[in-house]
Amino acid sequence: MSDTTSPSQAVPSQRDACPDVASTADASALRAALAECQREQEELRRHATRDVLTGLPNRVLFLDRLAHAVERARRHKDFRFAVLSLDLDRFKAVNDSLGMRVGDELLVTNARRLEHCVRTEDTVARLSGDEYAILLESLADDADAGRVAERMLRSLGEPVPTREGEVFTGASIGIVLSSSGLEAGEDANVRLLQQASVAMSRAKAAGRGRYEMFDRAMQARAVARLRMKTDLRVALERGEFELYYQPLVALNSGRVTELEALLRWNHPTRGVVAPLDFIPLAEETGLIIPIGSWVLAEAGRQVREWQRRHPREEPLTLSVNLSVKQFAQADFVAHMAAIVRQSGLDPRCLKLEITESIAIDDPERTRGMLDELRLLGVRMYLDDFGTGYSSLGQLHRLSLDAIKIDRSFVMRMSEGPMHWQLVRTVRDLARNIGVNVIAEGVETTEQLEELRLLGCESAQGYLFSRPVPAGEMERLLAKNPQW
């Protein structure tokens, strides 16, 4: 017999000799691939439902859990829950001044602090930016939500250590309770979160660092506010704004030397809307910029017309209030110069009034802009002095022409020597830094005489005239009264 083996009788390979081993290897590889696929899917699900920075549930997951709580409350009348909307106070200032990395540290630290304020069955979520939402489930009573909110306010009020040092912030919280009534429909969870946000906005408006409970009246006010915002957007093009004027009187002569232009809104259904009701909305929406431009152009045109009709040795001048957003425009000075030229008013006859917050928020920029305005001939007033946060050390470095003492100081002068002394102190301060003093809110002849004795240069108030429309101011200027 031959020792040679035929091909069909060749010795099998290791793979062919051990089919069970090969199958085991293939199965292990398949299981590993499936496990990796599951991990990837789990990671995708996590990214879809979790905030990347803090690891907290995001809006999608929060609304899903809130929807389950709504359904449970509908099935079981004794199940109570609360939704909290929380917004950090002054977070934008931290981001702008210290950078986003420090802002991120603050967000993460506060996320952990919020988690420590609740139980494991509750949910803390980050919705966007510095906005968080909290779902408190199985409450024993409605007061529990307020107690948790107070605990959160205390915790977030503590300093946060960062790479740039300790950072202080706080929070405003809005709360809506399930016991206040669940609305019908599939979107009850969305509406609850909106209602909590409405209450949070109310807490911010009331002074920050506090919480507010949602109620139906609050919702009605929020709806009215939204409608007013919508109406405000078309008020300018529809010609619904009107300027009123209030005179400033020189105390040495008793004559009107200046007019302050004040904005009024003649709403087609609401009637005359008070400035305090719509100016903050105009600031919030940015509409104050085009509205402010219109005020300056129209008031400049009107005062220029009065200068022609009522000529005098010293021409009548105009003062106009500036908003923070107007002053923050990059091209503000050039824009202002163009409007004044268009109105025909001599820039030397224009006084712009800025608030104390403008004066101190960015003092270097403010000084530069005031210097540029003075080169145009425009003069500057610091309005409502004494009600804000002016740094006395900064005042002498600003190119100011006058300080306007707030009416609250003037009206209390007769209440005692302390209030009188406060006005005198402001007058002495102004004299030391070389600016004039204008007293606001003068209503009595006694106040007028006291201000004259103190050496104030000018005054305005109801004693002379309330703010009046252009037609009434025309008649007053024609009479040229003397006080």
C-alpha positions as CSV (number, residue, x, y, z in Angstrom):
1,M,0.0,0.0,0.0
2,S,1.1,3.5,-0.8
3,D,1.8,5.8,2.2
4,T,0.6,8.8,0.1
5,T,-2.7,10.2,1.2
6,S,-5.3,11.3,-1.4
7,P,-6.7,14.9,-1.3
8,S,-10.0,13.6,-0.2
9,Q,-8.3,12.0,2.8
10,A,-6.3,15.0,3.8
11,V,-5.9,15.8,7.5
12,P,-8.7,18.4,8.5
13,S,-7.6,21.9,9.5
14,Q,-7.9,23.1,13.1
15,R,-11.1,25.1,12.2
16,D,-12.7,22.1,10.6
17,A,-11.6,19.8,13.4
18,C,-13.1,22.1,16.1
19,P,-16.5,23.4,14.8
20,D,-17.8,24.0,18.3
21,V,-14.8,26.3,19.1
22,A,-15.4,28.4,16.0
23,S,-19.1,28.8,16.8
24,T,-18.3,29.9,20.3
25,A,-15.9,32.6,19.0
26,D,-18.5,33.9,16.5
27,A,-21.2,34.0,19.2
28,S,-18.8,36.0,21.5
29,A,-18.1,38.5,18.8
30,L,-21.8,38.9,18.1
31,R,-22.6,39.4,21.7
32,A,-19.8,42.0,22.0
33,A,-21.2,43.8,19.0
34,L,-24.7,43.7,20.3
35,A,-23.5,45.0,23.7
36,E,-21.6,47.9,22.0
37,C,-24.7,48.7,20.0
38,Q,-26.9,48.8,23.1
39,R,-24.3,51.0,24.9
40,E,-24.4,53.4,21.9
41,Q,-28.2,53.4,21.9
42,E,-28.3,54.0,25.7
43,E,-25.8,56.9,25.2
44,L,-28.0,58.4,22.5
45,R,-31.1,58.0,24.7
46,R,-29.1,59.7,27.5
47,H,-28.1,62.6,25.3
48,A,-31.8,63.0,24.2
49,T,-33.1,63.2,27.8
50,R,-30.2,64.6,29.8
51,D,-28.4,67.9,30.0
52,V,-24.8,67.4,28.9
53,L,-23.3,69.9,31.3
54,T,-25.0,69.1,34.5
55,G,-26.2,65.6,33.9
56,L,-29.7,66.6,35.0
57,P,-32.9,65.6,33.1
58,N,-33.6,68.0,30.3
59,R,-36.9,69.6,29.2
60,V,-38.0,66.4,27.3
61,L,-37.5,64.1,30.2
62,F,-39.0,66.6,32.7
63,L,-42.2,67.1,30.7
64,D,-42.5,63.3,30.4
65,R,-42.2,62.8,34.2
66,L,-44.6,65.7,34.7
67,A,-47.1,64.2,32.3
68,H,-47.0,61.0,34.4
69,A,-47.6,63.0,37.6
70,V,-50.6,64.7,36.0
71,E,-52.1,61.4,35.1
72,R,-51.5,60.0,38.5
73,A,-53.2,63.0,40.2
74,R,-56.2,62.6,37.9
75,R,-56.6,59.0,38.9
76,H,-55.8,59.5,42.6
77,K,-57.3,62.6,44.1
78,D,-55.1,62.4,47.2
79,F,-51.9,62.6,45.2
80,R,-50.4,66.1,45.3
81,F,-47.4,67.5,43.5
82,A,-45.9,70.9,42.7
83,V,-43.9,72.3,39.8
84,L,-41.1,74.9,40.5
85,S,-39.6,77.1,37.9
86,L,-36.2,78.5,39.0
87,D,-34.0,81.1,37.4
88,L,-30.6,82.2,38.7
89,D,-30.3,85.9,39.6
90,R,-27.4,87.9,38.0
91,F,-26.1,84.9,36.1
92,K,-25.6,86.9,32.9
93,A,-23.4,89.4,34.8
94,V,-21.2,86.4,35.9
95,N,-21.0,85.1,32.4
96,D,-20.2,88.5,30.9
97,S,-17.6,89.5,33.6
98,L,-15.9,86.2,34.5
99,G,-16.5,84.1,31.3
100,M,-18.5,81.1,30.3
101,R,-16.2,78.6,32.1
102,V,-16.9,80.2,35.4
103,G,-20.6,80.3,34.4
104,D,-20.5,76.6,33.7
105,E,-19.0,75.9,37.1
106,L,-21.8,77.9,38.7
107,L,-24.4,76.0,36.8
108,V,-23.0,72.6,37.8
109,T,-22.5,73.5,41.5
110,N,-26.1,74.9,41.7
111,A,-27.4,71.7,40.0
112,R,-25.8,69.6,42.8
113,R,-27.2,72.0,45.5
114,L,-30.7,71.7,44.1
115,E,-30.5,67.9,44.1
116,H,-29.5,68.0,47.8
117,C,-32.7,70.1,48.5
118,V,-35.1,67.4,47.3
119,R,-35.8,63.7,47.8
120,T,-34.8,60.9,45.4
121,E,-38.4,60.6,44.0
122,D,-38.4,64.3,43.0
123,T,-36.9,65.6,39.7
124,V,-34.5,68.5,39.2
125,A,-34.1,69.4,35.5
126,R,-32.1,72.0,33.6
127,L,-34.3,73.5,30.9
128,S,-31.9,76.0,29.3
129,G,-29.2,78.5,30.3
130,D,-29.7,79.3,34.0
131,E,-33.3,78.0,34.1
132,Y,-34.2,74.9,36.1
133,A,-37.4,73.1,36.8
134,I,-38.3,71.0,39.8
135,L,-41.1,68.4,40.2
136,L,-42.0,67.6,43.8
137,E,-44.2,64.5,44.0
138,S,-46.3,63.0,46.8
139,L,-46.5,66.1,48.9
140,A,-48.1,65.8,52.3
141,D,-49.5,69.3,52.0
142,D,-49.2,72.4,49.8
143,A,-46.9,74.2,52.3
144,D,-44.2,71.6,51.6
145,A,-43.5,73.3,48.2
146,G,-42.9,76.6,49.9
147,R,-40.5,75.0,52.5
148,V,-38.5,73.4,49.7
149,A,-38.3,76.7,47.8
150,E,-37.0,78.4,50.9
151,R,-34.4,75.7,51.4
152,M,-33.3,76.2,47.8
153,L,-33.1,80.0,48.1
154,R,-30.8,79.6,51.2
155,S,-28.6,77.0,49.5
156,L,-28.2,79.0,46.2
157,G,-27.5,82.1,48.2
158,E,-24.3,80.7,49.6
159,P,-21.0,81.7,47.8
160,V,-19.8,79.4,45.0
161,P,-16.0,78.7,44.9
162,T,-14.7,79.0,41.3
163,R,-11.4,79.3,39.6
164,E,-11.9,83.1,39.7
165,G,-12.7,83.2,43.4
166,E,-16.1,83.1,45.2
167,V,-19.1,84.0,43.2
168,F,-22.4,85.1,44.8
169,T,-25.7,84.7,43.1
170,G,-29.3,83.8,44.1
171,A,-32.5,82.7,42.5
172,S,-36.1,83.5,41.9
173,I,-38.7,80.7,42.1
174,G,-42.2,80.3,40.8
175,I,-44.5,77.6,42.2
176,V,-47.7,76.0,40.8
177,L,-49.6,73.4,42.9
178,S,-51.6,70.5,41.5
179,S,-54.2,71.4,44.1
180,S,-54.9,74.7,42.3
181,G,-56.6,72.6,39.6
182,L,-55.5,70.6,36.6
183,E,-56.7,71.7,33.3
184,A,-58.2,69.2,30.8
185,G,-56.3,68.3,27.7
186,E,-53.1,66.5,26.7
187,D,-50.8,69.5,27.3
188,A,-51.5,70.0,31.0
189,N,-47.9,69.4,31.8
190,V,-46.8,72.1,29.4
191,R,-49.3,74.6,30.8
192,L,-48.2,73.8,34.4
193,L,-44.6,74.6,33.5
194,Q,-45.7,77.8,31.8
195,Q,-47.7,78.8,34.9
196,A,-44.7,78.1,37.2
197,S,-42.6,80.3,34.8
198,V,-45.2,83.1,35.1
199,A,-44.9,83.0,38.9
200,M,-41.1,83.0,38.6
201,S,-41.3,86.2,36.5
202,R,-43.4,87.7,39.2
203,A,-40.9,86.8,41.8
204,K,-38.1,88.5,39.8
205,A,-40.3,91.6,39.3
206,A,-41.0,91.7,43.0
207,G,-37.3,92.0,43.9
208,R,-35.6,88.7,43.2
209,G,-34.3,86.2,45.8
210,R,-37.8,85.0,46.6
211,Y,-40.6,82.7,45.5
212,E,-44.2,83.4,44.4
213,M,-47.2,81.0,44.2
214,F,-49.1,81.0,40.9
215,D,-52.7,82.0,40.9
216,R,-55.3,82.8,38.2
217,A,-55.0,86.5,38.6
218,M,-51.3,86.2,37.9
219,Q,-52.1,84.3,34.7
220,A,-54.6,87.1,33.7
221,R,-51.9,89.7,34.3
222,A,-49.4,87.7,32.2
223,V,-51.8,87.5,29.3
224,A,-52.6,91.2,29.5
225,R,-48.8,91.9,29.6
226,L,-48.3,89.7,26.5
227,R,-51.1,91.5,24.7
228,M,-49.6,94.9,25.6
229,K,-46.3,93.8,24.2
230,T,-48.0,92.9,21.0
231,D,-49.8,96.2,20.9
232,L,-46.6,98.1,21.7
233,R,-45.0,96.7,18.5
234,V,-47.4,98.5,16.3
235,A,-48.1,101.6,18.4
236,L,-45.3,103.6,16.8
237,E,-46.3,103.0,13.2
238,R,-50.0,103.7,14.1
239,G,-49.1,107.1,15.6
240,E,-50.4,106.2,19.1
241,F,-47.6,107.9,21.0
242,E,-47.8,111.5,22.1
243,L,-45.4,113.8,23.9
244,Y,-46.2,115.8,27.0
245,Y,-44.0,118.6,28.3
246,Q,-43.2,119.8,31.8
247,P,-41.4,123.1,32.4
248,L,-38.3,123.6,34.4
249,V,-38.1,127.0,36.1
250,A,-34.9,129.0,36.8
251,L,-35.1,129.9,40.5
252,N,-33.2,133.2,40.1
253,S,-35.7,134.6,37.5
254,G,-38.8,132.5,38.0
255,R,-39.1,132.0,34.3
256,V,-39.4,128.8,32.2
257,T,-36.1,128.0,30.6
258,E,-36.4,124.4,29.7
259,L,-38.9,121.7,28.9
260,E,-38.7,118.0,29.7
261,A,-40.3,115.7,27.1
262,L,-42.4,112.9,28.5
263,L,-43.9,110.0,26.6
264,R,-47.6,109.0,26.7
265,W,-49.3,106.1,24.9
266,N,-52.9,106.7,23.7
267,H,-54.0,103.1,23.4
268,P,-57.1,102.6,21.1
269,T,-59.0,100.6,23.7
270,R,-57.2,101.1,27.0
271,G,-57.0,104.9,26.8
272,V,-53.9,106.6,28.1
273,V,-51.4,104.0,29.4
274,A,-49.2,105.2,32.2
275,P,-45.4,105.2,31.4
276,L,-44.7,102.9,34.3
277,D,-47.0,100.3,32.6
278,F,-45.3,100.3,29.2
279,I,-41.8,101.7,29.4
280,P,-40.4,98.6,31.2
281,L,-42.1,96.5,28.4
282,A,-40.4,98.7,25.8
283,E,-37.1,98.2,27.5
284,E,-37.6,94.4,27.7
285,T,-38.5,94.0,24.0
286,G,-35.9,96.5,22.7
287,L,-38.6,98.7,21.3
288,I,-37.4,101.5,23.5
289,I,-34.6,102.1,20.8
290,P,-36.9,103.1,17.9
291,I,-39.4,104.8,20.3
292,G,-36.6,106.8,22.0
293,S,-35.4,107.9,18.6
294,W,-38.9,109.1,17.7
295,V,-39.1,111.0,21.0
296,L,-35.9,112.8,20.4
297,A,-36.7,113.7,16.8
298,E,-40.3,114.9,17.6
299,A,-39.4,116.8,20.8
300,G,-36.4,118.5,19.0
301,R,-38.6,119.5,16.1
302,Q,-41.3,120.9,18.5
303,V,-38.9,122.8,20.7
304,R,-37.2,124.3,17.7
305,E,-40.6,125.5,16.5
306,W,-41.3,127.1,20.0
307,Q,-37.9,128.8,19.8
308,R,-39.0,130.5,16.6
309,R,-42.4,131.5,18.0
310,H,-41.2,132.7,21.4
311,P,-37.7,134.1,20.9
312,R,-35.8,135.1,24.0
313,E,-32.3,136.1,24.9
314,E,-31.5,132.6,26.1
315,P,-33.3,130.1,23.8
316,L,-35.6,127.5,25.3
317,T,-33.9,124.1,25.9
318,L,-35.1,120.5,25.9
319,S,-34.3,117.6,28.2
320,V,-35.0,114.0,27.2
321,N,-34.6,110.8,29.2
322,L,-32.3,108.1,27.9
323,S,-32.8,104.4,28.6
324,V,-30.1,101.9,29.4
325,K,-30.5,100.1,26.1
326,Q,-30.3,103.3,24.1
327,F,-27.1,104.3,25.8
328,A,-25.7,100.7,25.2
329,Q,-25.9,101.0,21.4
330,A,-22.4,100.9,19.8
331,D,-23.2,103.8,17.5
332,F,-25.2,105.8,20.0
333,V,-23.4,109.0,19.7
334,A,-23.4,109.1,15.9
335,H,-27.1,108.1,15.9
336,M,-27.9,110.8,18.4
337,A,-26.0,113.4,16.3
338,A,-28.0,112.4,13.2
339,I,-31.3,112.7,14.9
340,V,-30.5,116.1,16.3
341,R,-29.4,117.4,12.9
342,Q,-32.7,116.1,11.4
343,S,-34.8,117.8,14.1
344,G,-33.1,121.2,13.4
345,L,-32.4,121.8,17.1
346,D,-29.1,123.3,18.1
347,P,-27.3,120.5,20.1
348,R,-26.4,123.1,22.7
349,C,-30.1,123.3,23.5
350,L,-30.4,119.6,24.3
351,K,-29.9,118.0,27.7
352,L,-29.9,114.2,27.9
353,E,-30.9,112.6,31.3
354,I,-29.2,109.4,32.3
355,T,-29.9,107.2,35.4
356,E,-27.5,106.4,38.1
357,S,-27.3,102.8,36.9
358,I,-26.0,103.9,33.5
359,A,-23.5,106.1,35.3
360,I,-21.9,103.3,37.3
361,D,-22.5,100.1,35.3
362,D,-19.5,100.7,33.0
363,P,-18.0,104.0,34.2
364,E,-15.1,104.0,31.7
365,R,-17.4,103.7,28.7
366,T,-19.9,106.1,30.2
367,R,-17.1,108.8,30.7
368,G,-16.0,108.3,27.1
369,M,-19.5,108.6,25.7
370,L,-20.3,111.7,27.8
371,D,-17.1,113.4,26.6
372,E,-18.1,112.6,23.0
373,L,-21.6,114.0,23.5
374,R,-20.2,117.2,25.1
375,L,-18.1,117.7,21.9
376,L,-21.3,117.8,20.0
377,G,-22.6,120.5,22.4
378,V,-25.1,118.2,24.2
379,R,-25.3,118.6,28.0
380,M,-25.9,115.8,30.5
381,Y,-28.0,115.4,33.6
382,L,-28.0,112.7,36.2
383,D,-31.7,112.0,36.9
384,D,-33.4,110.9,40.2
385,F,-30.2,111.4,42.2
386,G,-30.4,109.6,45.5
387,T,-32.6,106.7,44.5
388,G,-29.9,104.5,42.9
389,Y,-26.4,103.4,43.6
390,S,-24.1,106.3,42.6
391,S,-20.6,106.1,43.7
392,L,-19.7,109.6,44.9
393,G,-16.2,108.9,44.0
394,Q,-17.2,108.5,40.3
395,L,-19.5,111.5,40.1
396,H,-16.7,114.1,39.8
397,R,-15.1,112.1,36.9
398,L,-18.3,112.3,34.8
399,S,-19.0,115.2,32.4
400,L,-22.2,116.2,34.0
401,D,-23.9,119.6,33.9
402,A,-26.6,119.0,36.6
403,I,-27.9,116.6,39.2
404,K,-31.7,116.2,39.5
405,I,-32.7,115.6,43.1
406,D,-35.4,113.0,43.3
407,R,-38.9,114.2,44.2
408,S,-39.0,112.0,47.3
409,F,-36.3,114.1,49.0
410,V,-37.9,117.4,48.0
411,M,-41.4,116.4,49.2
412,R,-40.1,115.5,52.6
413,M,-38.1,118.7,53.3
414,S,-40.8,120.0,55.6
415,E,-40.9,116.9,57.7
416,G,-37.9,117.7,59.7
417,P,-34.3,119.1,59.7
418,M,-32.8,115.7,58.7
419,H,-34.7,115.7,55.3
420,W,-33.8,119.4,54.7
421,Q,-30.2,118.6,55.5
422,L,-30.2,115.8,52.9
423,V,-31.1,118.2,50.2
424,R,-28.5,120.6,51.4
425,T,-25.9,117.9,51.4
426,V,-26.7,117.1,47.7
427,R,-26.4,120.8,46.9
428,D,-23.0,121.0,48.6
429,L,-21.8,117.9,46.8
430,A,-22.9,119.4,43.4
431,R,-21.2,122.7,44.1
432,N,-18.0,120.9,45.0
433,I,-17.9,119.0,41.7
434,G,-19.0,122.0,39.7
435,V,-22.5,121.0,38.6
436,N,-25.9,122.6,39.0
437,V,-28.9,121.2,41.0
438,I,-32.4,120.7,39.7
439,A,-35.1,119.9,42.2
440,E,-38.0,117.6,41.1
441,G,-41.4,117.3,42.6
442,V,-41.9,120.9,43.8
443,E,-45.5,121.3,44.8
444,T,-45.7,124.1,47.4
445,T,-44.4,127.7,47.7
446,E,-42.7,126.7,50.9
447,Q,-40.6,124.1,49.1
448,L,-39.8,126.6,46.4
449,E,-38.5,129.2,49.0
450,E,-36.5,126.6,50.8
451,L,-34.8,125.5,47.5
452,R,-34.1,129.1,46.7
453,L,-32.4,129.6,50.1
454,L,-30.4,126.4,49.5
455,G,-29.1,127.8,46.2
456,C,-30.7,125.3,43.8
457,E,-30.5,126.6,40.2
458,S,-33.8,125.1,38.8
459,A,-36.9,123.2,39.8
460,Q,-39.8,121.4,38.2
461,G,-43.1,120.1,39.7
462,Y,-46.8,120.5,39.9
463,L,-46.4,124.0,41.5
464,F,-45.5,125.3,38.0
465,S,-47.3,122.8,35.8
466,R,-48.2,119.2,35.4
467,P,-46.9,117.5,32.2
468,V,-49.2,118.8,29.4
469,P,-49.8,118.2,25.7
470,A,-48.0,120.4,23.2
471,G,-51.2,122.6,22.7
472,E,-51.4,123.5,26.4
473,M,-47.6,124.1,26.6
474,E,-47.9,126.5,23.7
475,R,-50.4,128.6,25.7
476,L,-48.2,128.5,28.8
477,L,-45.2,129.7,26.8
478,A,-47.2,132.5,25.2
479,K,-48.1,133.8,28.7
480,N,-44.4,133.6,29.8
481,P,-45.4,133.4,33.5
482,Q,-43.0,134.2,36.4
483,W,-43.0,132.5,39.7
